[in-house]
Amino acid sequence: MPINALHKRRGGFSYIVGKYQRLLVKPAPTISICQLPITNYQLPITYYQLPITTIQPPLNLFNSLIHFWDAVVGGTDLEK
């Protein structure tokens, strides 16, 4: 269930805060189970980043990061 639906159904942000506070009071295995999917989602990101660094030289990777930053921000200060 998405968090937005949970917000609308159960009475807003205070319910979410109270629910997570009750989760922290519970024993540690429940918290570790809740954190496991986060690590599973982060692992493929590192796997996808490894071929980029091994195939391309660091200068090309740095230039591609600059072009990506220009695409996100909309140009550097030198271009404006």
C-alpha beads as a LAMMPS data file, in Angstrom:
LAMMPS data file: protein, C-alpha beads

80 atoms
79 bonds

1 atom types
1 bond types

-500.0 500.0 xlo xhi
-500.0 500.0 ylo yhi
-500.0 500.0 zlo zhi

Masses

1 110.0

Atoms # bond

1 1 1 0.000 0.000 0.000
2 1 1 1.495 3.396 -0.908
3 1 1 2.234 5.859 1.852
4 1 1 -0.131 8.442 0.344
5 1 1 -3.053 6.035 0.550
6 1 1 -2.066 5.235 4.124
7 1 1 -2.013 8.952 4.918
8 1 1 -5.521 9.454 3.567
9 1 1 -6.966 6.300 5.074
10 1 1 -5.541 6.337 8.598
11 1 1 -5.590 10.015 9.514
12 1 1 -2.482 11.740 8.292
13 1 1 1.094 12.229 9.341
14 1 1 0.606 11.713 13.079
15 1 1 -0.499 8.122 12.476
16 1 1 2.634 7.448 10.419
17 1 1 4.886 8.881 13.144
18 1 1 3.115 6.867 15.824
19 1 1 3.334 3.702 13.739
20 1 1 7.101 4.074 13.263
21 1 1 7.594 4.893 16.942
22 1 1 5.804 1.650 17.818
23 1 1 8.044 -0.153 15.304
24 1 1 11.159 1.177 17.038
25 1 1 9.869 0.007 20.424
26 1 1 9.468 -3.539 19.089
27 1 1 12.435 -5.954 19.198
28 1 1 15.272 -5.615 16.721
29 1 1 14.425 -8.484 14.263
30 1 1 11.348 -6.643 12.963
31 1 1 13.465 -3.563 12.233
32 1 1 16.102 -5.641 10.434
33 1 1 13.382 -7.289 8.310
34 1 1 12.041 -3.852 7.391
35 1 1 15.525 -2.687 6.391
36 1 1 16.273 -5.742 4.223
37 1 1 14.319 -4.616 1.109
38 1 1 16.186 -1.288 1.142
39 1 1 19.541 -3.062 0.881
40 1 1 18.134 -5.339 -1.827
41 1 1 17.101 -2.309 -3.872
42 1 1 20.480 -0.616 -3.348
43 1 1 22.536 -3.636 -4.442
44 1 1 21.570 -3.576 -8.165
45 1 1 22.484 0.131 -8.329
46 1 1 26.074 -0.673 -7.374
47 1 1 26.082 -3.561 -9.839
48 1 1 24.937 -1.263 -12.645
49 1 1 27.522 1.385 -11.740
50 1 1 30.450 -1.060 -11.811
51 1 1 30.581 -1.596 -15.622
52 1 1 30.523 2.174 -16.224
53 1 1 33.644 2.740 -14.136
54 1 1 35.495 -0.273 -15.540
55 1 1 34.759 0.339 -19.243
56 1 1 35.148 4.122 -19.381
57 1 1 38.246 6.061 -18.342
58 1 1 37.783 8.343 -15.324
59 1 1 37.954 11.471 -17.494
60 1 1 35.033 10.326 -19.658
61 1 1 33.061 9.412 -16.562
62 1 1 33.769 12.843 -15.093
63 1 1 32.706 14.559 -18.322
64 1 1 29.518 12.515 -18.457
65 1 1 28.763 13.516 -14.867
66 1 1 29.246 17.175 -15.830
67 1 1 26.886 16.779 -18.811
68 1 1 24.359 15.035 -16.578
69 1 1 24.602 17.856 -14.020
70 1 1 24.122 20.411 -16.811
71 1 1 21.046 18.527 -18.003
72 1 1 19.572 18.425 -14.494
73 1 1 20.403 21.968 -13.369
74 1 1 20.143 23.583 -16.786
75 1 1 23.679 24.745 -17.506
76 1 1 26.563 25.871 -15.350
77 1 1 27.129 29.418 -14.137
78 1 1 29.836 29.928 -16.770
79 1 1 27.377 29.322 -19.597
80 1 1 24.769 31.727 -18.198

Bonds

1 1 1 2
2 1 2 3
3 1 3 4
4 1 4 5
5 1 5 6
6 1 6 7
7 1 7 8
8 1 8 9
9 1 9 10
10 1 10 11
11 1 11 12
12 1 12 13
13 1 13 14
14 1 14 15
15 1 15 16
16 1 16 17
17 1 17 18
18 1 18 19
19 1 19 20
20 1 20 21
21 1 21 22
22 1 22 23
23 1 23 24
24 1 24 25
25 1 25 26
26 1 26 27
27 1 27 28
28 1 28 29
29 1 29 30
30 1 30 31
31 1 31 32
32 1 32 33
33 1 33 34
34 1 34 35
35 1 35 36
36 1 36 37
37 1 37 38
38 1 38 39
39 1 39 40
40 1 40 41
41 1 41 42
42 1 42 43
43 1 43 44
44 1 44 45
45 1 45 46
46 1 46 47
47 1 47 48
48 1 48 49
49 1 49 50
50 1 50 51
51 1 51 52
52 1 52 53
53 1 53 54
54 1 54 55
55 1 55 56
56 1 56 57
57 1 57 58
58 1 58 59
59 1 59 60
60 1 60 61
61 1 61 62
62 1 62 63
63 1 63 64
64 1 64 65
65 1 65 66
66 1 66 67
67 1 67 68
68 1 68 69
69 1 69 70
70 1 70 71
71 1 71 72
72 1 72 73
73 1 73 74
74 1 74 75
75 1 75 76
76 1 76 77
77 1 77 78
78 1 78 79
79 1 79 80
